[in-house]
């Protein structure tokens, strides 16, 4: 819906129908994400996710898409990583639309979640399943000090509880609203929580790395200061010495267990899917035309083993999606970061399965 409302682009619907049908023809069950940060420009020009109307237009888009494709796609995710959309898009401007609105980025959180609830309501008119893909992460305090533990509380509140609590418990975390000076603004929309907390069929977890944080050297900035994390502006991210991917993200498979267990404690019966997990490395072709991505294979082996471990512990993990099949456009990094199991020569469009992809094929064949 390039204008944000009105008629759908039929060529777009046809494109995704072809993808869905080709998946099914090859024994692959398609899971479709409605929103991975591709807001129509006219809606952004009208205020984007900072205004309520965007959530209502998202409902219309979900209804049109589901009606057109529900015979091909049975499993849907409404949003991908609304934390990024809100705080990286409207908080610090790292991602599109590149705005630095400080605590007003919290309005984007609410409208994204409201859009999710409205979309869920629209899709549930059929027998399709609906979830949402979040990017929660365990947040650890750098020390047992009261100041560092409070830093962890603030960051955990914004990264995890600000999304999990309304979705699963039907309420926003009061401490986060107080930290950001947004208590009064959110109070006027309490009735929206009924839609936001409507029953989900599953929760998607995009996991890459944990966070360890410490208290700032000086006072915490006043709410409204442009930042990724309103209400915790000066909190320090601590390097704990973990091996890192090219993105600078520390590798800690046990963090995946920690965040899955935390979600399971909130909603013990909720099916969980790992909807993204992978690693970027500076891949190069060998003289023999191969990509020997040993580090990526190790990363996948370790995290898939952790998924197996949590299933053995009794957590209701129902699936794992590697990120990602093909090298991709990595937002503000452009094409400079490669996450794929398949190498893409961007000049020729040739595809070459990396060693990690060959390993995954062998692993799946052995199950």
Buried (B, 14 or more C-beta within 10 A) or exposed (E): BEEBEEEBEEEEBEEBBEBBBEBBEEEEEBBBBBBEBEBBEEBBEBBBBBBBBBBBBBBBBBBBBBBBBBEBBBBBBBBBBBBBBBBBBBBBBBBBBEBBBBBBBBBBBBBBBBBBBBBBBBBBEBEBBBBBBBBBBBBBBBBEEEEBBBBBBBBBBBBBBBBBBBBBBEEBBEBBBEBBBBBEBBEEBEEBBEBBBBEBBBBBBBBBBBBBBBBBEEEBBEBBBBBBBBBBBBBBEBEEEBEEBBBEBBBBBEBBBBBBEBBBEBBEEBBBBBBBBBBBBEBEBEEEEBBBBEBBBBBBBBBBEBBEBBBEEEBBBEBBBBBBBEBBEBEEEEEEBBBBBBBBEEEEEEEBBBBBBBBBEEEEEEE
